[in-house]
Amino acid sequence: MRIDIISIFPKMFSAVLDESIIKRAQIKGKLNLFIHDLRDYTLDKHHKVDDRPFGGGSGMVLQVEPIYRALAAVKKKIKGKSRVILLCPQGKKYNQGHAKKLSKCTNLIFICGHYEGIDERVRLHLADEEISIGDYVLTGGELAAMVVVDSLVRLIPGVLGDKNSLNFESFEGNLLEYPQYSRPAQFKNWRVPEVLVSGAHHKIESWRRVQSLKRTGARRPDLLQKNKG
Ligand SMILES: C[S@@+](CC[C@H](N)C(=O)[O-])C[C@H]1O[C@@H](n2cnc3c(N)ncnc32)[C@H](O)[C@@H]1O
């Protein structure tokens, strides 16, 4: 997969995207990631990317022109089709199902907004979809892009060392994952459930299934309803 991210704060990405699974995905050749500074696509000497909103009001708005130019330049480098995603609090709320769909794409381009937002013409004419990572307002789309990229890259086949770990993860089959424990079996007077150290694999499997159902019922009954529907 190829991912391109357009932002006015490109330096924000290295802390997250040059580490851990995303770094490994790049080393393994599963991911080609490119971060583009929107200011590189301006024509004036001050590299201006924003202006005041028409009609008045507070703050600045990212202009359509540099975004148009950045997209055109990025698309030229991409072979085949690409999907343009605008990070936006007014977009469709992101979830694991959405991450799965995106993980099957070949080319994704993310546009990160900032300030008061982005000129509406970017939504109307340049973006294929808008994604919100939740009902709150971030300062910019950079953190949202990192959340989306992280969650979809780990779903690309071959990225995670143990592909089985995806089958038992939260939200798989609309369930939350069972509780996890590791060594020591006892710390202070907190013991791990006996069944987990029994070595009886069938019993462990059914304990985990029951825990997963109980936990989902207690914390996310809405997910269980989806299984019924
Ligand atoms: C301060 S916000 C603009 C909010 C906008 N004035 C509004 O009320 O809808 C600046 C940028 O942060 C990003 N952003 C903020 N919250 C987000 C969220 N929940 N999900 C995705 N992106 C978000 C978007 O790219 C947005 O253009």
The ligand as an SDF file (V2000), in Angstrom:
LIG
                    3D

 27 29  0  0  0  0  0  0  0  0999 V2000
   -9.9650   23.0560   14.8220 C   0  0  0  0  0  0  0  0  0  0  0  0
  -10.4690   21.8740   13.6190 S   0  0  0  0  0  0  0  0  0  0  0  0
  -11.7450   22.7300   12.7220 C   0  0  0  0  0  0  0  0  0  0  0  0
  -13.1030   22.4880   13.2680 C   0  0  0  0  0  0  0  0  0  0  0  0
  -14.1870   23.1960   12.4690 C   0  0  0  0  0  0  0  0  0  0  0  0
  -14.1260   24.6250   12.6710 N   0  0  0  0  0  0  0  0  0  0  0  0
  -15.5560   22.6800   12.8940 C   0  0  0  0  0  0  0  0  0  0  0  0
  -16.1470   23.2870   13.8080 O   0  0  0  0  0  0  0  0  0  0  0  0
  -16.0260   21.6700   12.3640 O   0  0  0  0  0  0  0  0  0  0  0  0
   -9.1290   21.8660   12.5210 C   0  0  0  0  0  0  0  0  0  0  0  0
   -8.9030   20.5460   11.7780 C   0  0  0  0  0  0  0  0  0  0  0  0
   -8.6560   19.5110   12.6900 O   0  0  0  0  0  0  0  0  0  0  0  0
   -9.0640   18.2720   12.1550 C   0  0  0  0  0  0  0  0  0  0  0  0
   -9.9880   17.6320   13.1130 N   0  0  0  0  0  0  0  0  0  0  0  0
  -10.4840   18.1840   14.2320 C   0  0  0  0  0  0  0  0  0  0  0  0
  -11.2460   17.3280   14.9200 N   0  0  0  0  0  0  0  0  0  0  0  0
  -11.2430   16.1850   14.2170 C   0  0  0  0  0  0  0  0  0  0  0  0
  -11.8670   14.9180   14.4050 C   0  0  0  0  0  0  0  0  0  0  0  0
  -12.6590   14.6850   15.4480 N   0  0  0  0  0  0  0  0  0  0  0  0
  -11.6410   13.9560   13.4820 N   0  0  0  0  0  0  0  0  0  0  0  0
  -10.8540   14.1920   12.4060 C   0  0  0  0  0  0  0  0  0  0  0  0
  -10.2350   15.3790   12.1650 N   0  0  0  0  0  0  0  0  0  0  0  0
  -10.4310   16.3620   13.0650 C   0  0  0  0  0  0  0  0  0  0  0  0
   -9.7190   18.5750   10.8060 C   0  0  0  0  0  0  0  0  0  0  0  0
   -8.7900   18.3070    9.7820 O   0  0  0  0  0  0  0  0  0  0  0  0
  -10.0340   20.0450   10.9230 C   0  0  0  0  0  0  0  0  0  0  0  0
  -10.0680   20.6910    9.6620 O   0  0  0  0  0  0  0  0  0  0  0  0
  1  2  1  0
  2  3  1  0
  2 10  1  0
  3  4  1  0
  4  5  1  0
  5  6  1  0
  5  7  1  0
  7  8  2  0
  7  9  1  0
 10 11  1  0
 11 12  1  0
 11 26  1  0
 12 13  1  0
 13 14  1  0
 13 24  1  0
 14 15  1  0
 14 23  1  0
 15 16  2  0
 16 17  1  0
 17 18  1  0
 17 23  2  0
 18 19  1  0
 18 20  2  0
 20 21  1  0
 21 22  2  0
 22 23  1  0
 24 25  1  0
 24 26  1  0
 26 27  1  0
M  CHG  2   2   1   9  -1
M  END
$$$$
